[in-house]
């Protein structure tokens, strides 16, 4: 049996259940008709719910459980009797317990769960629901929902995520902010998708900028989207002010990397009375500060020192053996690349600049480009050194410890880009791009919550593995022969699946 939509002369559309088992098309049932697109969609979904009740199922004599009876009964079952329910039992329950179910639209939940377990285009979502959950949703309905999602639900989504983060952390005293780029599989720019500096290495593709604000351990607070050619340093203050006002935050300590460091940003943070810990570009500081740093002669693993910059700011310098080895390795790797280019004779004087390892190049006899090995060797004095600018009263160890947690936001971007496959983005309309990011933000919040619960209960597997083991949790639905009542029974699960569902049952 299948469902079809039949256009009528009156302008209405009838939703019918069709049977072709005899070789001819036969209308089994007309579920209803309407001119309204949403109503037609509801009738279409209702039809697929009705089909199992119309299909004949052999009865099973439970008093005579001979092999033949059991075999005949199992033969009567079809794929329509078996449904994949793992996503709903795990991620669906977390979706509800966090509070996203106040948005009472099943399609929103479907889109979020599919972003976690079955990434791909919105067209693939319709395939997934049809194949594994025996539900029909048209692509047109999905697109209509996306068109209104961001304008209608974004603020609510952020508030739910923030309240959940506040509940988990108890008190939000520190926030982390960073930017990433999201590229598009298209060459055309518009007012929103612009070619800019790409952190994905897709310099020829248009992109947008995503600014993410999280609390400790990467728990989400909110996000903001910017044009693809926006300088990331210009985004920090607007995002902070927005969420400060929106959630009435007691001003937290702001932690961000050196890409967001500029004199203007620091001055604005001071004027607005924010405390901050920012990564410092120590090699680019004034000659006086550079001399003070090198005069410290820090070379013991874990050693740190403080340099006073002005009345409010202090510069904390630390040294680690691990960073020293990494810096030396990267310099050597960069030098080898330069040597190959110089040997090829293709380098011209326009390549002599301060970008990357090109800073080691110089011009000989106003003609030949060569490598300044003295400059390369002198740079080794900076190996292992890292700087932090702060106006807090925290100790050097506390500043370094807080800043080291910035990796959680970097992990958030990695999770979003790899596990949730937030990019590349195939939408072109701004409203649908925004809807896609909103769905991904909710998916990340749920993903992060499962990660927390697995850690809390000492689970022997990761959140990535949990996502895999739920995909073959199935439910059998059948009709009892006497009462005609429908029954749903979970098929037997393995130990990991039982363990996971037990955690969800305890926490939701």
Secondary structure as UniProt FT lines:
FT   STRAND          2..7
FT   TURN            9..10
FT   STRAND          13..19
FT   TURN            21..22
FT   STRAND          26..34
FT   HELIX           37..54
FT   TURN            62..63
FT   HELIX           67..76
FT   HELIX           79..81
FT   STRAND          82..84
FT   HELIX           86..87
FT   HELIX           88..92
FT   HELIX           93..98
FT   HELIX           100..102
FT   HELIX           106..117
FT   HELIX           122..132
FT   HELIX           139..169
FT   STRAND          174..184
FT   TURN            199..200
FT   TURN            203..204
FT   STRAND          207..214
FT   HELIX           216..218
FT   STRAND          220..227
FT   TURN            228..229
FT   HELIX           232..234
FT   HELIX           236..247
FT   STRAND          253..256
FT   HELIX           258..260
FT   HELIX           263..271
FT   TURN            272..273
FT   STRAND          275..280
FT   HELIX           282..284
FT   HELIX           287..295
FT   TURN            301..302
FT   STRAND          304..308
FT   STRAND          314..319
FT   HELIX           321..344
FT   HELIX           349..351
FT   HELIX           356..360
FT   STRAND          361..364
FT   TURN            365..367
FT   STRAND          368..371
FT   HELIX           373..378
FT   HELIX           379..382
FT   TURN            383..384
FT   STRAND          385..390
FT   HELIX           396..404
FT   TURN            405..406
FT   HELIX           407..414
FT   HELIX           415..419
FT   HELIX           430..456
FT   TURN            457..458
FT   HELIX           463..469
FT   HELIX           470..472
FT   STRAND          474..479
FT   TURN            481..483
FT   STRAND          486..490
FT   HELIX           495..507
//
